[in-house]
């Protein structure tokens, strides 16, 4: 199952987003070649360090151990449905920036989902993007800036059945701090970086105290 989906409200299209990892995989230890040292092979006390061949062997062993650890099965954290906030607070795309800002302040939230009349996903507002927009040279007051101006043509969402472990990795790789959750193109919730962090810390706490 794809982690993310791309919504294009103008065309009414929802497209699965192919997974593209940004984190470079470390090659197997057998593919690594020892690098030649450029400094004398002595320590601070003038004692001879490990020979280059031995150092290379140690490096290969350490890299292999890391690779085996990385390939270990991740802890099962559940699915997005277990941690998402629902029902989710949203705002209509025909509202203005001042109304959105007031809503976020009133409920002390940092993300606000934008929907159309059919309650389909149209965009996602955050305090960071709103402040950035307000600090630009636009002379208009916030009450005259339409939310539609802040919404891109396409927006990402995830599914309630997406695994939390896979979602957390993808979220980190793409630098996201909040993602709407949709089911059959309809908004059903929202999951944030804080939601993911809480479940990971809780799992870690249970593992330590088990």
Helices and strands as residue ranges (DSSP letters): E 4-8, E 13-17, G 29-31, H 52-70, G 80-82, E 90-92, H 97-107, E 111-115, E 121-126, H 127-134, G 142-144, G 147-149, E 155-158, H 164-174, E 178-183, E 186-192, H 193-209
